[in-house]
């Protein structure tokens, strides 16, 4: 990563830092039995679809797929190549 920019409402970018920190590393090797519940709060409207319609339950595969799609879209719109 070369720099971090902050976007404003007019799509203008301002360099926040030209010396970003190293990426965070998250260990995923913990005991899955310790996690009983996860709370996800949507800040923007989100449709979770499965089998051509709205999902009855936000199962992990559906939720993770939607999250992946959102991150991909944000990267395409606001990534370093822009």
Buried (B, 14 or more C-beta within 10 A) or exposed (E): EEEEBEEEEEEEEEEEEEEEEEEEEEEEEEEEEEEEEEEEEEEEEEEBEBEEEEBEEBEEEBBEBBEEEEEEEEEEEEEEEE
